[in-house]
Amino acid sequence: MKVCLNEDGSKYFRFITWHQFWLQVNDNNSGSLKYGEPLGTSVDFGLRRSRLLLYTQLNDRFLILTHFGFNNQNAFSGGYLGTDAKKPQLYMHDAWTEYKVWDEYLSLGFGLHYWNGISRLSSASTLNFLNLDAPLFNWATKEAIDQFARKIGIYAKGHYGPLEYRMALSETFLTNTEAVISPDRTHYDPRNTHKVLEGYFCYNFWERESNLLPYYVGTYLGSKKVFNLGAGFMSNPNAMWSADVSGDTIRHDIRLFAFDAFLDLPLGSREDALTAYAVYYLYDFGPNNLRNIGILNSATGSTVNPVLRGNAYPVLGTGNILYFQAGYLLPRGSSELRIQPYAALSTSRFEGLQDSNGDVKRVNVFDIGTNFHLVGHHAKITLNYRSRPDFTDVNNIVRRSELVLQTMIYL
């Protein structure tokens, strides 16, 4: 909803609000518990996201943006301060101001921002995913040295013809990961105060995408003809630590790189379209670093990410990740409903994930699903099936299934 404050529209404010609801059927990992009892297959309702975003321009040189909400509430957890599931705490996602310094070439911003480096999906919009959701490895330091993939700092952005860029220098948040120091693998250093430098650069071969806001579109549903190649990085000196054999502390830099490509191609008069995205990550968090998602709480059966209960698997660490997704918007069959089947694959290799023989194990995750667009992305139903590994016994890896039905409406 955009409200113009003068005749030419140079002064305006815009509201965006959305809710994403999940019904999830999950084949839980071995050893998952609920109230102390073994948990096999579970059926859960959850609010994946509930958000409100507002931005306004006094004129074309100044912008202010505020974005808040909450994530991942179900009947077991996600509530106020994590004590129970009730009254989830609203918190700030984004809060920044921006000044246009030099036409489209340079704008500077200041605050709690989402102008991330590494890849396109590291600054993904949650309103228009092609897949059900973005894999968490796109936000490489999420909730470790950032606030839900946001940081406090300054950023620069701009266009030079078909080339778009964004760079940021930010503080590291005090890490909330466990303060572990060990000789065999690196962990986040709780005393890290070094700045994060990151950037992302992409070349627009066809239509140029807007960079008014940082949120990259997942699929344009054939409304734009886009082909981009991109590359990005992130650096945080001495962010990790480990111990040598004598017990002395050794510190390690975080060095992350990515290369990606995005295609959104209208195919013809039938209004069908192809969307595809591929990204390759090279992550260095120091020797043998490894992080999971969905860490199981044995008392309640809930997790750090309660909507994804009991499905922990290695998702981040020192190594490499290849991710690919593609979808096809079917020819229009009615005036409103548009159907878009898609598939996604991620394959990862982390040096810290080894079996008893010392062999590095691969993490392969497959998704297949369909978006039912009732009013474009504004009203959408998504049905997604996922096959993922269960690494409870790294020497005997089995596969588990998840089925999610999502409903979403945004204004």
Sequence and secondary structure as in RCSB ss.txt:
>XXXX:A:sequence
MKVCLNEDGSKYFRFITWHQFWLQVNDNNSGSLKYGEPLGTSVDFGLRRSRLLLYTQLNDRFLILTHFGFNNQNA
FSGGYLGTDAKKPQLYMHDAWTEYKVWDEYLSLGFGLHYWNGISRLSSASTLNFLNLDAPLFNWATKEAIDQFAR
KIGIYAKGHYGPLEYRMALSETFLTNTEAVISPDRTHYDPRNTHKVLEGYFCYNFWERESNLLPYYVGTYLGSKK
VFNLGAGFMSNPNAMWSADVSGDTIRHDIRLFAFDAFLDLPLGSREDALTAYAVYYLYDFGPNNLRNIGILNSAT
GSTVNPVLRGNAYPVLGTGNILYFQAGYLLPRGSSELRIQPYAALSTSRFEGLQDSNGDVKRVNVFDIGTNFHLV
GHHAKITLNYRSRPDFTDVNNIVRRSELVLQTMIYL
>XXXX:A:secstr
 EEESSTTSSSEEEEEEEEEEEEEEEE  TT EETTEE  EEEEEEEEEEEEEEEEEEETTEEEEEEEEEEEEES
SS  GGGSSSSS   EEEEEEEEEEEETTTEEEEEEEE    S SGGGB SSS SSSS  GGGSTTTTTTSBTTB
EEEEEEEEEETTEEEEEEEE      S     SSS EE TT    EEEEEEEEESSS    SSS B S  TTSS 
EEEEEEEEEEEEEEEEEE TTS EEEEEEEEEEEEEEEEEE STT  EEEEEEEEEEEESSTT EEESS B TTT
S BSSGGGTT   EEEESEEEEEEEEEEE    SSS EEEEEEEEEEEEEEEEE TT  EEEEEEEEEEEEEESS
TTSEEEEEEEEEEEE SSTTS EEEEEEEEEEEEE 
